[in-house]
Amino acid sequence: MTATAELERPADVIPTPPVIAPLDASQGDRTEESRPARILVVDDQPANVQILGAMLGALGHEIIPASDGATALKRIAVRPPDLILLDLLMPGMDGFEVCRQIKAEPAWSEIPVIFLSAADDKDLIVRALDSGGIDYITKPFSHAELLCRVRTQLAFKATRDRLAQIAEDKDELIGILAHDLKNCLGGMNMSAELLNRQVSRYNDARLMKLSENLLHTSAQSLSFVRGYLANAASDQAFVPKLDLANAVEIASHVVWRYQDAAVHKQISIQTDFMEEDSAVVADASALDQVFDNLLSNALKFSPPGKAIYVSVRPAGGKIECKVRDEGPGFSDADKARMFRRYGRLSARPTGGEPSTGLGLSIVRKLVQLMNGDLSCDSVQGQGAAFVVRLPRPPAK
């Protein structure tokens, strides 16, 4: 490759990394983007490496030189840089192949690569970006342009690194909380079991119902936390255990749990359940959570004196589970964001209940994981109907 006029220097000059000058106290605190970075400069022309090293080293960055692709990969393996300036056309391993190998390694794939080349060919530029490059600068380039693009990519990387650290810290905190919560829920569930045994002696239907609700809720919460911890330990998302589940039985139990809350709000719950086999291929615990969220929302947003209708009916080759209310319904704007996490909608709870904006996003995720379909039919001011369709088991 021939050096451009702007980059001409004696060919026998051996580039050496510039010394990083200590920061002057008068500079004050630097932002993350302006702190010294480790930059790998890969070019088969020593003069080009020398010039780039002088320009970037003057800003306090640590410059790591490499005269070919193989050397560059070895130096990345020793200590990954924050940014790579990569010549496109080099003898042996060209810049395309070097970039492909960098992006193929998970530990290096997030390192930004800026291609440098005297070739101003659109096809080459497209190939460079397709191979994993994040930017392309043609030679001869202005110092100001190069420094601006380097600063921009270092700023992007610093932001990505901060976000990744925040996500890691969040996951660690949630893991700690879940672990401690598991111990508390285990004790609560054990106490609920003992209470349920004692209450059964009194032959009090209301007391038994409250006791069974407490036992079910504590067991379900404990199961959820244990599942979360198991999935976190294996670095996997929640994976439902798909098996045969009785949709009518699960829906009936959820309705039974919410009867007292409905009576308290002067709301009636009407059911329409199929009498024939209502088996679906689903995770029973996840399906219980789906019904729980939908019925809880219907109660939460329905005014006193209204009714909620819960049905489980056959629909073609599937089972259709529906929860319909006579609440405020949804506007077009609500429909566009109702399944987003923390998506607050226009309707407000009618009894001062808390609303996190997570319920419907959880329902959608669980239904998708169970290979089902979820839809909402609503006209503002005329209530809403949420319909879940789940597959039936194959015919024997």
Secondary structure, 3 states (H helix, E strand, C coil): CCCCHHHCCCCCCCCCCCCCCCCCHHHCCCCHHHCCCEEEEECCCHHHHHHHHHHHHCCCCEEEEECCHHHHHHHHHHCCCCEEEEECCCCCCCHHHHHHHHHHCCCCCCCCEEEEECCCCHHHHHHHHHCCCCEEEECCCCHHHHHHHHHHHHHHHHHHHHHHHHHHHHHHHHHHHHHHHHHHHHHHHHHHHHHHHHHHHHCCHHHHHHHHHHHHHHHHHHHHHHHHHHHHHCCCCCCCCCEEEEHHHHHHHHHHHHHHHHHHCCCEEEEEECCCCCEEEECHHHHHHHHHHHHHHHHHHCCCCCEEEEEEEEECCEEEEEEECCCCCCCHHHHHHCCCCCCCCCCCCCCCCCCCCCHHHHHHHHHHHCCCEEEEEECCCCCEEEEEEEECCCCC
